[in-house]
Amino acid sequence: MNILYTLFIEDGKKIIREELYFYLSPIALAYWIMYDGYSVSQQYGLLICTDNFSVLDVVRLINILKIRYDLNCSIHYSISQSQKKKKKKKKKKKKKRMSTTNLY
């Protein structure tokens, strides 16, 4: 089996293993950023999309990036389009149940 596959997939789920520290070269990081990253602003630098990883895995990645490359990283939550649609549907259902006097 491919070493990269075993580093990122376990039981069909995306994960980040501690061993990634040894495999995440500057070139590998550049490819990851080109594939799953984008520039946010000069203030915040760039963002790597980690939506399919658990919070624990993202923290593990932050630790790897901090220790190996001395990068300052943080977690920023984003609401995906599908989550936004679900919230809109819930709002509509709530409006139907509420009396018009409670709406503003």
PENOR-V972067 format. One record per pair of residues at least 24 apart in sequence whose C-alpha atoms are under 8 Angstrom apart, sorted by the first residue. I is the first residue (numbers start at 1). J is the second residue. Records with the same first field share a line. If there is no record, write none. Layout:
BEGIN
I=J  J
END
This chain:
BEGIN
14=52  53
15=53  54  57
16=53  57  58  60  61
17=57  60
18=60  64
20=64
21=64  68
END
